[in-house]
Amino acid sequence: MIMHTRLLTPGDVDAFRNLRLSGIEESPGVAWASYAEESAQTLEQTRQRLVATPYQMVFGVFNGEHLVAISGFKRESMCQISHRGNIWGLYVAPEARGQGVADKLIEGLLREVRGIPGLVQVTLVVSSDNEAARALYAKYGFIKTGVDHRSVCIDGHYHDEDRMVLLLDAD
């Protein structure tokens, strides 16, 4: 099968919800929400996250018709910070790892957000101990700007997160 990347729509709600919950269950650090919090979201709340606007969008990579990777983007709406946006929740299903799927996802997401007028930087946070993810982001020009110590507490254990930024107008 040929993999393709596209914006998700409200019609993708079941596939998105299933993959997101699987990701949180497998790797709780992939999201700030716990499995219980995410699964408590109504289908309608989840569907609204998939309505693409200039301020929010969710991307997916499909292997044929099967959703195998997801990531979201949220742009700030307040005037003084609307020049920046944030990537969140990148997750690749285990069966799709090692096939360049995360690259396809980041490439598609960045291609889309580079077209947003006035957007000059994209930020993200990544677990400080996730070397593969940090290397992936660095490959696309993201640079580390700091560390949020004890940023996430999972099952009583604290985890640090690295803050990274891509300056779109520095290309």
One Martini backbone bead per residue (centre of mass of N, CA, C, O) as a GRO file, in nm:
protein
  171
    1MET     BB    1   0.099   0.035   0.017
    2ILE     BB    2   0.021   0.371  -0.001
    3MET     BB    3   0.111   0.645   0.165
    4HIS     BB    4  -0.091   0.911   0.317
    5THR     BB    5  -0.145   1.261   0.366
    6ARG     BB    6  -0.391   1.431   0.584
    7LEU     BB    7  -0.649   1.589   0.671
    8LEU     BB    8  -0.868   1.574   0.908
    9THR     BB    9  -1.204   1.484   0.975
   10PRO     BB   10  -1.501   1.425   1.125
   11GLY     BB   11  -1.512   1.139   0.970
   12ASP     BB   12  -1.240   1.041   1.152
   13VAL     BB   13  -1.312   0.996   1.455
   14ASP     BB   14  -1.276   0.692   1.511
   15ALA     BB   15  -0.981   0.658   1.421
   16PHE     BB   16  -0.861   0.878   1.599
   17ARG     BB   17  -0.956   0.781   1.875
   18ASN     BB   18  -0.829   0.499   1.866
   19LEU     BB   19  -0.532   0.591   1.824
   20ARG     BB   20  -0.506   0.780   2.064
   21LEU     BB   21  -0.572   0.573   2.285
   22SER     BB   22  -0.348   0.376   2.212
   23GLY     BB   23  -0.116   0.576   2.260
   24ILE     BB   24  -0.174   0.638   2.560
   25GLU     BB   25  -0.157   0.346   2.657
   26GLU     BB   26   0.133   0.286   2.554
   27SER     BB   27   0.216   0.623   2.575
   28PRO     BB   28   0.151   0.851   2.809
   29GLY     BB   29   0.361   1.085   2.698
   30VAL     BB   30   0.203   1.171   2.424
   31ALA     BB   31   0.014   1.307   2.647
   32TRP     BB   32  -0.147   1.502   2.884
   33ALA     BB   33  -0.360   1.313   2.875
   34SER     BB   34  -0.528   1.076   2.997
   35TYR     BB   35  -0.705   0.806   2.933
   36ALA     BB   36  -0.952   0.892   3.100
   37GLU     BB   37  -0.979   1.178   2.982
   38GLU     BB   38  -0.997   1.105   2.681
   39SER     BB   39  -1.237   0.892   2.705
   40ALA     BB   40  -1.442   1.121   2.821
   41GLN     BB   41  -1.475   1.220   2.559
   42THR     BB   42  -1.679   1.303   2.337
   43LEU     BB   43  -1.748   1.260   2.016
   44GLU     BB   44  -1.805   1.561   1.965
   45GLN     BB   45  -1.543   1.674   2.083
   46THR     BB   46  -1.361   1.518   1.889
   47ARG     BB   47  -1.483   1.621   1.625
   48GLN     BB   48  -1.405   1.926   1.673
   49ARG     BB   49  -1.092   1.876   1.647
   50LEU     BB   50  -1.144   1.804   1.318
   51VAL     BB   51  -1.190   2.102   1.260
   52ALA     BB   52  -1.066   2.294   1.025
   53THR     BB   53  -0.861   2.578   1.090
   54PRO     BB   54  -0.647   2.845   1.135
   55TYR     BB   55  -0.616   2.714   1.456
   56GLN     BB   56  -0.686   2.408   1.362
   57MET     BB   57  -0.532   2.074   1.321
   58VAL     BB   58  -0.540   1.737   1.181
   59PHE     BB   59  -0.321   1.472   1.113
   60GLY     BB   60  -0.271   1.199   0.872
   61VAL     BB   61  -0.169   0.861   0.822
   62PHE     BB   62  -0.216   0.636   0.550
   63ASN     BB   63  -0.276   0.286   0.498
   64GLY     BB   64  -0.472   0.338   0.291
   65GLU     BB   65  -0.750   0.326   0.519
   66HIS     BB   66  -0.535   0.325   0.755
   67LEU     BB   67  -0.469   0.470   1.050
   68VAL     BB   68  -0.110   0.535   1.169
   69ALA     BB   69  -0.110   0.862   1.212
   70ILE     BB   70  -0.070   1.153   1.439
   71SER     BB   71  -0.132   1.520   1.441
   72GLY     BB   72  -0.129   1.841   1.584
   73PHE     BB   73  -0.257   2.188   1.545
   74LYS     BB   74  -0.205   2.508   1.725
   75ARG     BB   75  -0.317   2.832   1.715
   76GLU     BB   76  -0.301   3.131   1.819
   77SER     BB   77  -0.557   3.396   1.874
   78MET     BB   78  -0.400   3.607   1.997
   79CYS     BB   79  -0.263   3.876   1.863
   80GLN     BB   80   0.034   3.871   2.017
   81ILE     BB   81   0.045   3.525   1.946
   82SER     BB   82  -0.041   3.448   1.634
   83HIS     BB   83   0.264   3.370   1.525
   84ARG     BB   84   0.198   3.098   1.677
   85GLY     BB   85   0.248   2.740   1.708
   86ASN     BB   86   0.141   2.390   1.785
   87ILE     BB   87   0.257   2.075   1.833
   88TRP     BB   88   0.061   1.769   1.883
   89GLY     BB   89   0.033   1.425   1.937
   90LEU     BB   90   0.248   1.241   1.825
   91TYR     BB   91   0.164   0.928   1.648
   92VAL     BB   92   0.279   0.588   1.593
   93ALA     BB   93   0.211   0.297   1.501
   94PRO     BB   94   0.384   0.012   1.544
   95GLU     BB   95   0.338  -0.106   1.240
   96ALA     BB   96   0.468   0.189   1.115
   97ARG     BB   97   0.740   0.173   1.206
   98GLY     BB   98   1.030   0.236   1.013
   99GLN     BB   99   0.876   0.397   0.735
  100GLY     BB  100   0.854   0.727   0.750
  101VAL     BB  101   0.591   0.842   0.886
  102ALA     BB  102   0.683   1.086   1.054
  103ASP     BB  103   0.789   1.240   0.815
  104LYS     BB  104   0.524   1.266   0.660
  105LEU     BB  105   0.379   1.419   0.883
  106ILE     BB  106   0.567   1.665   0.911
  107GLU     BB  107   0.567   1.752   0.617
  108GLY     BB  108   0.261   1.800   0.591
  109LEU     BB  109   0.228   1.998   0.822
  110LEU     BB  110   0.439   2.213   0.732
  111ARG     BB  111   0.318   2.272   0.457
  112GLU     BB  112   0.052   2.384   0.568
  113VAL     BB  113   0.158   2.605   0.783
  114ARG     BB  114   0.329   2.780   0.583
  115GLY     BB  115   0.041   2.904   0.461
  116ILE     BB  116   0.007   3.080   0.712
  117PRO     BB  117  -0.063   3.383   0.780
  118GLY     BB  118   0.176   3.508   1.022
  119LEU     BB  119   0.338   3.254   1.058
  120VAL     BB  120   0.672   3.209   1.235
  121GLN     BB  121   0.612   2.972   1.456
  122VAL     BB  122   0.700   2.642   1.586
  123THR     BB  123   0.600   2.438   1.851
  124LEU     BB  124   0.726   2.204   2.107
  125VAL     BB  125   0.705   1.899   2.295
  126VAL     BB  126   0.948   1.664   2.442
  127SER     BB  127   1.073   1.409   2.566
  128SER     BB  128   1.391   1.403   2.693
  129ASP     BB  129   1.414   1.067   2.639
  130ASN     BB  130   1.339   1.115   2.317
  131GLU     BB  131   1.565   1.084   2.079
  132ALA     BB  132   1.412   1.029   1.815
  133ALA     BB  133   1.225   1.278   1.823
  134ARG     BB  134   1.442   1.496   1.844
  135ALA     BB  135   1.580   1.420   1.576
  136LEU     BB  136   1.343   1.465   1.391
  137TYR     BB  137   1.303   1.768   1.451
  138ALA     BB  138   1.592   1.860   1.380
  139LYS     BB  139   1.576   1.780   1.077
  140TYR     BB  140   1.348   2.034   1.048
  141GLY     BB  141   1.483   2.279   1.247
  142PHE     BB  142   1.458   2.227   1.531
  143ILE     BB  143   1.510   2.391   1.846
  144LYS     BB  144   1.633   2.413   2.152
  145THR     BB  145   1.502   2.625   2.439
  146GLY     BB  146   1.436   2.401   2.668
  147VAL     BB  147   1.334   2.296   3.004
  148ASP     BB  148   1.073   2.106   3.157
  149HIS     BB  149   1.061   2.036   3.466
  150ARG     BB  150   0.835   1.823   3.570
  151SER     BB  151   0.594   1.838   3.350
  152VAL     BB  152   0.521   1.529   3.399
  153CYS     BB  153   0.279   1.303   3.562
  154ILE     BB  154   0.331   0.945   3.576
  155ASP     BB  155   0.254   0.745   3.813
  156GLY     BB  156   0.439   0.942   4.012
  157HIS     BB  157   0.626   1.033   3.767
  158TYR     BB  158   0.865   1.242   3.652
  159HIS     BB  159   0.894   1.449   3.347
  160ASP     BB  160   1.077   1.577   3.105
  161GLU     BB  161   1.077   1.863   2.872
  162ASP     BB  162   1.136   1.973   2.555
  163ARG     BB  163   1.180   2.270   2.394
  164MET     BB  164   1.073   2.364   2.059
  165VAL     BB  165   1.177   2.542   1.750
  166LEU     BB  166   1.043   2.689   1.444
  167LEU     BB  167   1.165   2.924   1.213
  168LEU     BB  168   1.003   3.020   0.928
  169ASP     BB  169   1.171   3.304   0.867
  170ALA     BB  170   1.476   3.150   0.846
  171ASP     BB  171   1.487   3.017   0.545
   0.00000   0.00000   0.00000
